[in-house]
Amino acid sequence: MKSIAWLLAFLAIGAATWSAQAADNKELIVGKWALAGNADKMKLDIVMEFSKDGDLKTTVSSGDKQLNLGGKYKFLDDKTVEVTIMAPDKKTEPTIEKMTIKSLSSDALVIADSAGKEQTFNRAK
């Protein structure tokens, strides 16, 4: 009987932890994030801004050229985010990508695209 009680307690703690992690990621991702590390190799500056209401703004800069892209995002689960990027010309179909959050803190976001390529972003000020 005690083992059943311990199992139920363990499952309850695990469910609470999973729920808290999902809520934390949804809150922590809100704000501006700038590509770190990889930006030098690509000669690009990329900033993504996630809003509380699911809007996503992405700015890609290279030298004096800048491209602003709108979009949406939504959490499919605590670690998977579906991102929809709208083409600036409004004629091209939106790009939809599923990203996996590898780690997320108040200062750093590490995501992997559907091919498994990881990118690190730092919180922009």
TAGIQUI-V186730 format. One record per backbone hydrogen bond with DSSP energy under -0.5 kcal/mol. CO is the residue of the C=O (numbers start at 1). NH is the residue of the N-H. E is the energy in kcal/mol with one decimal. If there is no record, write none. Layout:
CO:NH:E ; CO:NH:E
This chain:
1:5:-1.8 ; 2:6:-2.4 ; 3:7:-2.2 ; 4:8:-2.5 ; 5:9:-2.3 ; 6:10:-2.7 ; 7:11:-2.6 ; 8:12:-2.3 ; 9:13:-2.3 ; 10:14:-2.5 ; 11:15:-2.4 ; 12:16:-2.1 ; 13:17:-2.4 ; 14:18:-2.5 ; 15:19:-2.4 ; 16:20:-2.3 ; 17:21:-2.4 ; 18:22:-2.2 ; 19:23:-2.1 ; 20:24:-2.7 ; 21:25:-2.6 ; 22:26:-2.0 ; 23:27:-1.8 ; 24:28:-3.6 ; 25:29:-2.0 ; 27:30:-0.8 ; 31:50:-2.6 ; 32:124:-2.2 ; 33:48:-2.8 ; 34:122:-2.9 ; 36:38:-3.0 ; 36:120:-0.5 ; 37:40:-1.0 ; 37:41:-0.6 ; 38:42:-2.0 ; 39:43:-1.2 ; 39:44:-1.3 ; 44:46:-0.5 ; 45:61:-3.0 ; 46:35:-2.8 ; 47:59:-2.8 ; 48:33:-3.0 ; 48:50:-0.5 ; 49:57:-2.1 ; 50:31:-2.5 ; 51:54:-1.3 ; 54:73:-2.3 ; 55:51:-2.5 ; 56:71:-1.0 ; 57:49:-3.0 ; 58:69:-3.3 ; 59:47:-2.4 ; 59:61:-0.5 ; 60:67:-2.8 ; 61:45:-2.8 ; 62:65:-2.1 ; 65:62:-2.5 ; 67:60:-2.7 ; 67:69:-0.5 ; 69:58:-3.0 ; 70:86:-3.1 ; 71:56:-2.3 ; 72:84:-3.0 ; 74:82:-3.1 ; 79:81:-0.5 ; 79:101:-3.4 ; 80:76:-2.9 ; 80:77:-1.3 ; 81:83:-0.6 ; 81:99:-3.2 ; 82:74:-1.8 ; 83:85:-0.5 ; 83:97:-2.8 ; 84:72:-2.1 ; 84:86:-0.5 ; 85:95:-2.6 ; 87:90:-1.3 ; 92:87:-0.5 ; 95:85:-3.1 ; 97:83:-3.4 ; 97:99:-0.6 ; 99:81:-2.9 ; 99:101:-0.5 ; 100:102:-0.8 ; 100:112:-2.2 ; 103:110:-2.9 ; 107:123:-2.2 ; 108:105:-2.7 ; 109:111:-0.5 ; 109:121:-3.1 ; 110:102:-2.7 ; 110:103:-1.5 ; 111:119:-2.7 ; 112:100:-2.7 ; 113:116:-2.1 ; 117:113:-2.1 ; 119:111:-2.5 ; 120:36:-3.1 ; 121:109:-2.7 ; 122:34:-3.3
